[in-house]
């Protein structure tokens, strides 16, 4: 059990480093995405002066790379939760098959 815990902590640390090092080393990088492309297309089709947004962002990240990081972290957390749930269901099924019938 100790070996698995150490491996897990090491893998989490590597994931954090993979996320943080590019943010620290690459300054003023911009990554275009679907949101930017959609905004540009809407501004080409509609008159920009008539357009009124329906909502405003709750939090505006300082740069494009931070926005990408937050989106990636959100996806990773969601995948982790789903994987955990699937693992729980699999173990529950395995334990039911192994336990003697009452």
Buried (B, 14 or more C-beta within 10 A) or exposed (E): EEEEEEEEEEEEEEEEEEBEEEBEEEEEEEEEEEEEEEEEEEEEEEEEEEEEEEEEEEEEEEBBBEBBBEEEEEEEEEEEEEEEEEEEEEEEEEEEEEEEEE
